[in-house]
Amino acid sequence: HNGRGGRPRLQRNPRARILPPVASSPNAGLEAAASAAAAAMSKPGTPLKPGTPRRDFTPTGTSSFAPRMANTGAMSARGNMKVPFLPGYSSNPLSETQVSLKKNQTLTYGLGGEHAKGVRGGMSGLPKLDLEQLESLMNPRHRYDMTKHSATHEEREAAKESARNTYRPAMPPAWLKHDRQVVRFAAYFQEPVHENPKENFRVRHCTIFFYLEDGTMMVTEPRVENSGIPQGTFVKRHRIPKSDGNFFTYQDLATAETIEIYARAFRIYDCDDFTRDFYENGLGTRLEPREEPPMDSFRDTQMREIDLLSQPTARDILESKEYNELFVGGSRRNQKLQQYLENDRKVLSFKALWDDPTLYGSRMYFQLHYYLADDSIEIHEDLARNSGRDPYPVFWRRSQLRKNPHISPAPGMLEPEADLYKPEDLVVGDTINVYNRDIYLYDCDSFTREFYRGYMGLEQTSHEIKAPAPVHVQLGHAPHTGIGTEEDSMASCLHLTPRPPRRDILKLMSEDGKVMRFEGKMVNGVAEDANRKFVVVMYLADNTVGIWEKRQRNSGHASGKFAYKSKMKNPATGDWFQPQDFFLGNTVEVNAVPFALVGADDATIVYMEENSHDFPLADTPVIVRKVQRIRAAIEKASQSGKAEHSVEEFYGIASSAGLDLCLHELLTLARNYGKQDGFNARGTITLSKLLAAL
């Protein structure tokens, strides 16, 4: 010890005598001697003679001695017995059996590039440097020395290829001809299921691999989630024997066949494209087409679950999931990152205009920018100098422009799916809708034309825009205020001093007291108004209209005046009602209520026939010329043996022949070539009289 309480210090004492340590057992000395001899034999060098002391590093103050055993054979320390030649029992020195397995360097660098050196064995195979080459390499000008040829990259590759083994036998073996070639078949087998109320068998799908290089086979089963069956490699790769003792070959495998592997029947129902080509082109065997494997209850349930999962999820559920992810600290998904990286700082530029159709509107010019990075649109007003408009040119702030704009009445409500404007929608010559304004695109820049030429194969044109010709707008008359008649209000607009409107005195005197009375029915579609009866009166002196409702018992409606006598406008024509607008079969609208004229008194019918030049529907010669076109149909109807036909029957004959007659025309024919029945438009027409007139 070093006297400080530390560990013993090893010292070399050349004069120390090596003594064996104190034995703790009767044979401890022999065991120590054997171990010392083995340690001495394991070191290289000349072996010591028996009895020669060996100096070694020993602790200070102690010594040990073990005689060197003769290397005539491995002997045991007990009874000179040989040690068995097994791992851990051999006591032969390693120096006598050790072989140099060193792999020497075979490449060196010299003038002209890399060079290969000869392989030398043993420790003397170290590469030797050529001093002359080293001295020449000291001068940097050796790089420009052209006295020796430097091998190019192609020459080195050619030398490397020539050094390879290019020998190919005339009939290559299977391991070389079919190297890494595998035929693959899809198969299944049925497995019984016991004591299960849901299924009594299960179809398990497998894949059979046959390796052509060595004739081995392997069967695997694809893993199915939540199947509860250990799946994966079903049969390891090896040569599988058949029931007759031979091994399976590629001739034994084919689609629509059943094979037996270790007492289990596999039905092959399909294969891949390489397998079909190999059998058809290489073997001349055509495989059967694919078979549909049977479906078990487990597979059927799984397919239904897959169909349910494949259905699109409701948008409110997706938005709630995204909200929950953001609420717990998640980040938003950047779905358009690739679009942003590819189209950043790429902008389509268009020139547009909008013609303001309002009273004091003018033509507005715009500059439209479409950003391909995020499908956003920006529209600026292109104001001219001294335009008189405020210098705020932003018409549409940069954002996505929707075709279906929507405003949520309350926050948090679901919005309809956005239909955005895409580059396909921006074509020169078309219009887009912004703030309910139809903005017309008439030109674009060169980059936009190049983009559409490569993206859509579309050639964007340029339209010439001419300034609109100035039009002098004449001021119209002020609308009627509702006080008095419209002629009185117009007189105050035409003259500084209002004058009374001119009246047709001759018409007032000649048509005084003459009226046209019609029976009307409401046709507004209300069931309560279907049976109401009205008297529609047209005053011929001043073309005013009045309507009264007839009294009916238990009708529930008050009789009397429905519309005051006044001049009214016909909504169908936009002008005042005229006597020619009233005839049987017509529908007139008064005070937003439609009335169908279904009858007239005798005075009205006679007045219209006397003034047939104003009422062509009551002109008999005109109606006869109109009926001349269906003379053949009338003759055919007269041959039926029936002399008289009602107005409704004659209307059916005319309609089948392609002639449309109104109720007043039918009444006129009945009055002249038949007889009229009562006040309503009923009567009969004698076909013989009508044919005589035709």
C-alpha positions in Angstrom: 0.0 0.0 0.0 1.1 3.6 -0.5 0.6 4.3 3.2 -2.4 6.7 2.6 -5.2 4.1 2.8 -5.5 3.9 -1.0 -5.4 1.1 -3.5 -2.2 -1.1 -3.8 0.3 0.4 -6.2 1.8 -2.0 -8.8 5.6 -1.9 -9.0 8.0 -3.9 -11.0 10.5 -5.7 -8.8 13.1 -7.6 -10.9 14.6 -9.3 -7.9 11.3 -10.4 -6.4 10.9 -14.1 -6.3 7.6 -15.3 -7.7 5.8 -17.5 -5.2 2.4 -19.1 -5.5 -0.3 -17.5 -3.5 -1.7 -19.0 -0.4 -4.1 -21.8 -1.3 -7.5 -21.8 0.2 -8.1 -25.5 -0.7 -5.9 -28.6 -1.0 -5.7 -28.3 -4.8 -5.6 -24.5 -4.9 -1.9 -24.5 -5.8 -2.3 -26.7 -8.8 -5.2 -24.6 -10.0 -3.1 -21.4 -9.6 -0.2 -23.0 -11.5 -2.5 -24.1 -14.3 -3.9 -20.6 -14.7 -0.5 -19.0 -14.6 0.7 -21.4 -17.3 -2.3 -20.7 -19.5 -1.6 -16.9 -19.1 2.0 -17.4 -20.0 1.1 -19.5 -23.1 -1.4 -17.0 -24.3 1.2 -14.3 -24.8 3.4 -14.3 -27.9 7.1 -15.0 -27.7 9.5 -17.8 -26.9 8.0 -20.1 -24.3 9.8 -20.5 -21.1 11.4 -23.7 -20.0 9.9 -25.5 -17.1 11.2 -24.2 -13.8 12.3 -20.8 -15.2 10.9 -18.0 -13.2 8.9 -15.3 -14.9 9.0 -11.7 -13.9 5.7 -9.8 -14.0 4.0 -6.8 -12.5 2.9 -7.8 -9.0 1.8 -5.9 -6.0 4.6 -4.6 -3.8 5.7 -7.1 -1.2 4.1 -10.1 -2.8 5.3 -12.6 -5.4 4.0 -15.7 -7.2 5.5 -18.5 -9.2 3.9 -20.9 -11.7 6.0 -23.3 -13.7 5.5 -23.0 -17.5 3.7 -26.1 -18.9 5.1 -27.8 -21.9 3.1 -27.1 -25.1 3.1 -30.7 -26.1 -0.7 -30.7 -25.6 -3.5 -29.1 -23.6 -3.3 -30.8 -20.2 -5.5 -30.4 -17.2 -4.1 -29.2 -13.9 -5.6 -32.3 -12.3 -4.1 -35.7 -13.3 -2.6 -34.4 -16.6 -5.9 -35.0 -18.4 -6.5 -33.4 -21.8 -8.9 -30.5 -22.0 -11.8 -31.1 -24.5 -11.5 -29.1 -27.7 -14.7 -27.0 -27.1 -15.3 -23.3 -26.9 -14.0 -22.1 -23.6 -11.9 -25.2 -22.9 -9.1 -24.7 -25.5 -5.8 -23.6 -23.9 -3.7 -23.4 -27.1 -1.8 -20.1 -27.5 -3.5 -17.8 -30.0 -0.1 -16.8 -31.4 0.3 -20.2 -33.0 -3.0 -20.3 -34.8 -3.6 -16.6 -35.4 -3.8 -15.6 -39.1 -3.6 -12.0 -40.4 -7.0 -11.1 -41.8 -6.0 -7.6 -42.6 -7.3 -6.2 -45.9 -4.5 -4.1 -47.3 -4.9 -0.9 -49.3 -5.0 -1.5 -53.1 -5.6 2.1 -54.4 -3.1 5.0 -54.5 -3.0 8.4 -56.0 -0.3 9.5 -58.4 0.4 11.4 -61.6 -2.5 11.1 -63.9 -5.1 10.3 -61.2 -5.9 7.1 -59.2 -3.9 3.9 -59.7 -4.4 0.3 -58.5 -1.6 -1.4 -56.6 -0.7 -5.1 -56.3 -2.0 -6.9 -53.3 0.6 -8.1 -50.9 0.1 -10.6 -48.0 1.1 -10.3 -44.4 2.2 -7.3 -42.6 4.6 -6.4 -45.4 1.7 -5.6 -47.7 1.6 -1.9 -46.7 1.6 0.5 -49.7 4.9 2.1 -50.5 5.1 5.6 -51.6 7.0 6.6 -54.7 9.3 9.5 -53.6 9.8 10.7 -57.2 6.0 11.1 -57.6 5.8 12.8 -54.2 8.6 15.3 -55.2 6.7 16.0 -58.5 3.5 16.5 -56.6 5.2 19.2 -54.4 5.2 21.5 -57.4 1.7 22.8 -58.2 2.5 22.8 -61.8 2.1 19.0 -61.9 -1.6 19.6 -62.6 -0.7 21.1 -66.0 1.6 18.3 -66.9 0.2 16.8 -70.1 3.0 14.3 -70.7 0.9 11.5 -69.1 -2.6 10.7 -70.1 -5.3 11.3 -67.4 -8.1 8.8 -67.5 -11.5 10.5 -68.1 -14.7 9.6 -66.2 -16.0 7.6 -69.2 -12.7 5.7 -69.5 -12.8 4.8 -65.8 -16.4 3.7 -66.1 -15.6 1.6 -69.2 -12.7 -0.1 -67.4 -15.0 -0.8 -64.4 -17.6 -2.3 -66.7 -15.0 -4.4 -68.5 -13.7 -5.7 -65.2 -17.1 -7.1 -64.3 -18.1 -10.7 -65.0 -19.8 -10.5 -68.4 -20.1 -14.2 -68.8 -23.7 -15.5 -69.4 -24.3 -19.2 -69.8 -26.3 -20.4 -72.8 -29.0 -21.8 -70.6 -29.2 -19.6 -67.5 -30.2 -21.3 -64.3 -33.5 -20.5 -62.6 -32.0 -18.4 -59.9 -30.5 -16.2 -62.6 -33.3 -16.2 -65.2 -36.1 -15.6 -62.8 -34.3 -13.5 -60.3 -36.8 -11.5 -58.2 -39.7 -12.7 -60.2 -42.8 -13.7 -58.1 -46.2 -14.7 -59.3 -49.0 -13.6 -57.0 -52.5 -15.1 -56.6 -55.4 -14.0 -54.5 -57.2 -16.8 -52.6 -59.5 -17.5 -49.7 -60.5 -20.3 -47.4 -63.5 -20.9 -45.2 -63.1 -21.2 -41.5 -65.9 -22.6 -39.4 -67.1 -20.5 -36.5 -68.7 -22.3 -33.5 -71.1 -21.1 -30.9 -71.6 -17.7 -32.5 -75.2 -16.6 -33.2 -74.1 -14.0 -35.8 -72.1 -16.2 -38.1 -71.3 -19.9 -38.6 -68.4 -19.5 -41.0 -65.9 -16.9 -41.9 -64.1 -16.3 -45.3 -60.5 -15.4 -44.8 -58.6 -13.8 -47.7 -55.0 -14.7 -48.4 -52.3 -13.9 -50.9 -50.1 -16.7 -52.3 -46.6 -15.8 -53.5 -44.6 -18.3 -55.6 -40.9 -17.4 -56.1 -39.8 -18.6 -59.5 -36.1 -18.5 -58.7 -36.2 -21.3 -56.1 -39.7 -22.7 -56.2 -40.6 -21.6 -52.7 -44.0 -20.4 -51.7 -45.4 -18.1 -49.0 -49.0 -17.4 -47.9 -49.9 -14.2 -46.2 -53.1 -12.8 -44.9 -53.7 -9.1 -45.0 -54.4 -7.5 -41.6 -58.0 -6.5 -41.1 -58.7 -3.9 -38.4 -60.7 -5.2 -35.4 -60.9 -8.7 -36.8 -59.7 -10.4 -33.5 -57.6 -12.9 -35.5 -53.8 -13.0 -35.6 -53.0 -12.1 -39.2 -49.9 -11.6 -41.2 -47.6 -14.4 -42.5 -49.8 -17.5 -42.7 -47.3 -19.9 -44.1 -43.6 -19.0 -44.1 -41.6 -19.1 -47.3 -40.4 -22.6 -48.1 -41.0 -25.4 -50.6 -44.5 -26.6 -49.7 -45.2 -30.3 -50.3 -48.3 -31.6 -51.9 -50.4 -34.4 -50.7 -48.7 -36.9 -53.1 -45.2 -36.1 -51.7 -44.0 -33.8 -54.5 -43.6 -30.0 -54.1 -45.8 -27.3 -55.6 -44.7 -25.8 -58.9 -46.0 -22.9 -60.9 -48.0 -25.4 -63.1 -50.1 -26.3 -60.0 -51.3 -22.7 -59.5 -54.1 -21.2 -61.6 -57.2 -19.1 -61.1 -60.5 -20.8 -60.5 -58.7 -23.7 -58.9 -58.6 -25.2 -55.4 -55.3 -26.3 -53.9 -54.6 -28.0 -50.6 -51.8 -26.6 -48.4 -51.3 -28.6 -45.2 -54.8 -30.1 -45.2 -56.4 -26.7 -45.8 -58.2 -25.9 -49.0 -57.4 -22.6 -50.7 -59.6 -21.3 -53.5 -57.7 -19.1 -56.0 -60.0 -16.5 -57.5 -57.7 -13.8 -59.0 -54.1 -12.8 -59.8 -52.2 -9.7 -60.7 -51.3 -8.5 -64.2 -47.7 -9.7 -64.2 -48.9 -13.2 -63.3 -51.4 -13.2 -66.2 -48.7 -12.0 -68.6 -46.2 -14.6 -67.4 -48.6 -17.5 -67.9 -50.0 -16.3 -71.2 -46.7 -15.2 -72.8 -44.2 -17.5 -71.1 -46.2 -20.7 -70.7 -49.0 -20.3 -73.3 -51.7 -20.8 -70.6 -54.6 -18.5 -70.4 -55.9 -18.0 -66.9 -59.5 -17.8 -66.0 -61.1 -14.4 -65.3 -61.6 -13.1 -61.8 -64.2 -14.8 -59.6 -66.2 -13.0 -57.0 -65.3 -14.4 -53.5 -68.2 -15.2 -51.2 -69.3 -12.7 -48.6 -69.6 -13.7 -45.0 -71.6 -11.8 -42.3 -68.5 -10.3 -40.8 -67.4 -8.9 -44.2 -70.9 -7.7 -44.9 -71.0 -5.8 -41.7 -67.6 -4.3 -42.3 -68.6 -3.1 -45.8 -71.7 -1.4 -44.4 -69.5 0.4 -41.8 -67.1 1.5 -44.6 -70.0 2.8 -46.6 -71.2 4.8 -43.6 -67.7 6.2 -43.1 -67.4 7.1 -46.7 -70.5 9.2 -46.7 -69.8 12.9 -46.6 -69.9 14.4 -43.1 -72.3 17.2 -42.5 -70.7 20.6 -42.7 -71.9 21.6 -39.2 -70.1 18.6 -37.7 -66.9 19.5 -39.6 -67.0 23.1 -38.4 -67.7 22.0 -34.8 -64.6 19.7 -35.0 -62.5 22.6 -36.3 -63.8 24.9 -33.6 -63.0 22.4 -30.9 -59.4 22.0 -32.2 -58.9 25.7 -32.2 -60.4 26.1 -28.8 -57.9 23.6 -27.2 -55.0 25.4 -28.8 -54.7 23.8 -32.3 -53.7 25.6 -35.4 -55.7 26.2 -38.5 -55.1 23.9 -41.5 -53.4 25.6 -44.3 -55.2 23.9 -47.1 -53.9 26.2 -49.9 -50.2 26.2 -49.0 -49.2 24.5 -52.2 -51.3 27.0 -54.2 -49.6 29.8 -52.4 -46.1 28.5 -52.9 -46.6 28.0 -56.6 -48.6 31.2 -57.4 -47.2 33.7 -55.0 -46.9 37.2 -56.5 -48.8 36.1 -59.7 -51.6 38.5 -60.4 -54.1 38.6 -63.4 -54.9 42.1 -64.5 -58.1 43.1 -66.3 -59.6 46.4 -67.5 -63.4 46.7 -66.9 -66.2 49.2 -67.1 -69.7 49.7 -65.8 -72.4 51.8 -67.4 -74.5 53.3 -64.6 -78.1 53.1 -65.7 -79.4 55.6 -63.1 -80.7 59.0 -64.0 -77.4 60.9 -63.5 -75.2 57.9 -64.0 -72.1 57.7 -66.2 -69.6 55.2 -67.4 -67.1 54.0 -64.7 -63.8 52.4 -65.6 -62.1 49.9 -63.2 -58.9 47.9 -62.8 -59.5 44.3 -61.7 -56.7 42.3 -60.1 -57.0 38.5 -59.5 -54.5 37.0 -57.1 -53.7 33.4 -58.0 -52.2 32.7 -54.6 -55.5 32.8 -52.7 -58.2 33.3 -55.3 -58.9 36.9 -54.1 -60.1 39.8 -56.2 -59.4 43.5 -55.9 -61.2 46.2 -57.9 -60.0 49.8 -58.1 -61.7 52.7 -59.8 -59.7 54.2 -62.7 -60.6 57.8 -62.3 -59.7 60.4 -64.9 -58.2 63.8 -64.1 -60.7 66.3 -62.8 -63.4 63.7 -62.7 -65.0 65.4 -59.7 -65.1 62.2 -57.7 -63.5 61.6 -54.3 -60.0 60.2 -54.4 -61.0 56.8 -52.8 -60.4 54.4 -55.7 -61.1 51.1 -53.8 -64.3 49.7 -55.2 -63.8 46.1 -53.9 -61.3 45.5 -51.1 -59.1 42.5 -51.7 -61.1 39.4 -50.7 -62.8 36.4 -52.3 -65.7 37.4 -54.6 -68.7 35.1 -54.3 -71.2 34.4 -57.1 -73.8 33.8 -54.4 -73.4 36.6 -51.9 -74.9 36.0 -48.5 -75.4 38.0 -45.3 -75.8 36.2 -42.0 -78.7 37.7 -40.0 -77.0 36.6 -36.8 -73.4 35.6 -35.9 -72.7 31.9 -35.7 -75.2 30.8 -38.3 -74.2 28.4 -41.1 -73.7 30.0 -44.5 -74.3 28.3 -47.8 -71.3 26.8 -49.6 -69.4 29.6 -51.2 -69.3 29.7 -55.1 -66.3 31.8 -55.8 -65.1 33.4 -59.0 -62.2 31.4 -60.5 -59.9 32.2 -63.4 -62.2 30.3 -65.7 -65.0 32.8 -65.0 -62.9 35.9 -66.0 -63.0 36.0 -69.8 -62.6 39.2 -71.9 -66.1 40.0 -73.3 -68.0 38.6 -70.3 -69.5 40.3 -67.3 -69.2 39.6 -63.5 -71.6 40.7 -60.9 -70.3 42.9 -58.0 -72.6 44.7 -55.7 -75.4 43.9 -58.1 -73.5 45.7 -60.9 -72.7 44.0 -64.2 -69.0 44.8 -64.7 -67.8 44.2 -68.3 -64.3 43.0 -69.0 -62.8 44.4 -72.1 -59.0 44.0 -72.0 -56.1 42.4 -70.0 -52.3 42.6 -69.9 -49.7 40.3 -71.5 -49.0 38.2 -68.4 -52.8 37.4 -68.2 -52.8 36.4 -71.9 -49.8 34.1 -71.4 -51.4 32.5 -68.3 -54.7 31.7 -70.0 -52.9 30.4 -73.1 -51.0 27.9 -71.0 -53.7 27.2 -68.3 -56.9 26.9 -70.4 -55.6 27.1 -74.0 -57.7 30.3 -74.3 -56.7 33.3 -76.3 -57.9 36.4 -74.6 -58.9 39.1 -77.0 -59.2 42.9 -76.6 -62.4 44.8 -77.3 -62.3 48.4 -78.4 -64.5 50.7 -76.2 -65.9 53.8 -77.7 -67.1 56.7 -75.7 -70.9 56.9 -75.7 -72.5 59.5 -77.9 -74.0 62.4 -75.9 -77.8 62.1 -75.8 -80.0 65.0 -74.9 -82.5 63.7 -72.3 -85.8 65.4 -72.5 -87.6 65.9 -69.2 -90.9 64.1 -68.9 -94.1 65.2 -67.3 -94.6 65.0 -63.6 -96.7 61.9 -62.6 -100.3 62.3 -61.7 -100.8 63.2 -58.0 -104.3 61.6 -57.8 -106.1 64.8 -57.3 -108.5 65.5 -60.1 -108.2 63.9 -63.5 -104.9 63.3 -65.3 -105.9 65.7 -68.1 -106.2 68.5 -65.5 -102.8 67.8 -64.1 -101.3 67.6 -67.7 -102.8 71.1 -68.5 -100.8 72.6 -65.7 -97.6 71.2 -67.2 -98.3 72.2 -70.8 -99.1 75.8 -70.1 -98.1 78.5 -67.7 -101.7 79.3 -67.2 -103.7 76.1 -66.6 -106.4 75.6 -69.2 -109.3 73.1 -69.0 -108.7 70.0 -71.1 -110.5 69.8 -74.4 -113.6 67.6 -74.5 -115.1 65.8 -77.5 -118.4 67.6 -77.6 -119.7 65.8 -80.7 -119.1 62.4 -79.0 -120.7 63.6 -75.8 -123.8 64.7 -77.7 -124.1 61.7 -80.0 -123.3 58.9 -77.4 -125.0 60.5 -74.5 -127.0 57.9 -72.5 -125.5 55.0 -74.4 -123.8 52.3 -72.3 -122.5 48.7 -72.8 -123.6 46.3 -70.1 -121.8 43.0 -69.5 -122.1 40.3 -66.9 -118.8 39.7 -65.1 -117.4 37.0 -62.8 -114.4 37.2 -60.5 -111.6 34.9 -61.7 -109.2 35.6 -58.9 -109.0 31.9 -57.8 -110.8 32.5 -54.5 -113.6 29.9 -53.9 -115.8 32.5 -52.0 -115.8 34.8 -55.0 -116.6 32.2 -57.7 -120.4 32.7 -57.5 -120.4 36.5 -57.2 -122.0 38.3 -60.1 -121.2 41.8 -61.3 -122.5 44.3 -63.9 -119.6 45.9 -65.8 -120.7 49.1 -67.5 -118.8 51.0 -70.3 -120.1 54.6 -70.8 -119.6 55.4 -74.5 -119.9 59.2 -74.0 -116.7 59.6 -72.1 -115.2 56.1 -72.0 -115.6 55.7 -68.2 -116.1 52.4 -66.5 -118.3 51.5 -63.5 -118.9 48.1 -61.8 -121.8 47.1 -59.5 -122.4 43.8 -57.7 -125.7 42.1 -58.1 -127.7 41.2 -55.0 -127.9 37.5 -54.2 -129.6 35.9 -51.2 -127.4 34.4 -48.6 -124.3 35.2 -50.6 -122.5 36.8 -47.6 -121.5 39.8 -49.8 -122.9 43.3 -49.8 -124.4 44.3 -53.1 -124.0 47.7 -54.6 -121.3 49.8 -56.1 -117.9 48.0 -56.5 -116.0 50.7 -58.6 -116.9 54.3 -59.0 -117.6 55.6 -62.5 -114.2 56.9 -63.7 -111.7 56.6 -66.4 -109.5 53.6 -65.8 -106.4 52.3 -67.4 -106.1 48.9 -68.9 -103.1 47.1 -67.3 -102.8 44.9 -70.4 -102.2 47.9 -72.8 -101.2 50.6 -70.4 -103.7 53.0 -71.9 -107.3 54.1 -71.0 -110.0 51.5 -71.4 -111.7 51.7 -74.9 -115.1 50.2 -75.9 -113.2 47.7 -78.1 -111.7 46.2 -74.9 -115.1 44.9 -73.9 -116.4 41.7 -75.6 -117.7 38.3 -74.5 -114.9 35.9 -73.5 -112.4 38.7 -72.6 -111.0 39.3 -69.1 -110.6 42.9 -67.9 -108.8 43.9 -64.8 -110.3 46.8 -62.7 -108.7 47.8 -59.4 -106.4 44.8 -59.5 -109.4 42.4 -59.7 -109.9 40.3 -62.9 -113.4 40.0 -64.3 -114.4 37.5 -67.0 -117.2 38.9 -69.3 -119.6 36.0 -69.8 -122.8 37.7 -70.9 -124.3 40.9 -72.4 -127.7 42.4 -72.9 -129.4 42.7 -76.3 -128.8 46.5 -76.6 -125.0 45.9 -76.3 -125.0 43.1 -78.8 -127.1 45.1 -81.3 -124.9 48.2 -80.8 -121.8 46.2 -81.5 -123.3 44.6 -84.6 -124.4 48.1 -85.9 -120.9 49.4 -85.4 -119.1 46.4 -86.7 -116.4 48.5 -88.2 -115.3 49.3 -84.6 -116.1 45.8 -83.2 -114.7 43.2 -85.7 -115.8 40.4 -83.4 -119.4 41.3 -84.2 -118.8 41.6 -88.0 -120.5 38.6 -89.6 -118.7 38.7 -93.0 -115.3 38.8 -91.3 -116.2 35.8 -89.1 -117.5 33.8 -92.1 -114.2 34.4 -94.0 -112.3 33.2 -90.9 -114.5 30.0 -90.7 -113.9 29.4 -94.4 -110.6 27.5 -93.5 -112.5 24.8 -91.6 -115.2 24.2 -94.2 -114.1 20.5 -94.6 -114.5 19.9 -90.9 -118.0 21.5 -90.9 -119.1 19.4 -93.9 -117.9 16.3 -92.2 -119.8 17.2 -89.0 -122.9 17.9 -91.0 -122.9 14.4 -92.4 -123.4 12.9 -89.0 -127.1 13.5 -89.3 -127.4 16.2 -86.6 -128.7 19.4 -88.0 -128.0 21.8 -85.2 -125.0 22.0 -82.9 -124.6 24.0 -79.7 -122.1 26.7 -79.3 -119.9 24.4 -77.2 -120.0 21.6 -79.8 -119.1 24.0 -82.7 -116.2 25.3 -80.6 -115.0 21.8 -80.3 -115.2 21.3 -84.1 -113.3 24.5 -84.7 -110.6 23.7 -82.1 -110.0 20.2 -83.5 -109.5 21.8 -87.0 -107.0 24.3 -85.6 -109.3 27.4 -85.5 -109.6 29.5 -82.3 -112.9 31.3 -81.9 -113.8 33.5 -79.0 -117.2 33.4 -77.2 -118.4 36.6 -78.9 -117.7 35.2 -82.4 -119.6 32.1 -81.6 -122.5 34.2 -80.3 -122.5 36.2 -83.6 -122.7 33.0 -85.7 -125.5 31.7 -83.5 -127.5 35.0 -84.0 -127.1 34.9 -87.8 -127.1 31.1 -88.6 -129.0 29.7 -85.7 -130.8 31.0 -82.6 -129.7 32.6 -79.4 -130.9 31.3 -76.0 -131.6 34.0 -73.5 -129.3 36.7 -72.1 -126.2 34.5 -71.7 -124.0 33.4 -74.6 -125.9 30.2 -75.3 -127.5 29.1 -78.5 -127.3 26.7 -81.4 -125.7 26.9 -84.9 -127.3 25.3 -88.0 -124.5 23.9 -90.1 -126.6 23.8 -93.3 -127.2 27.6 -93.1 -123.5 28.2 -92.3 -122.4 26.0 -95.2 -124.7 28.0 -97.5 -123.1 31.2 -96.3 -119.6 29.7 -96.9 
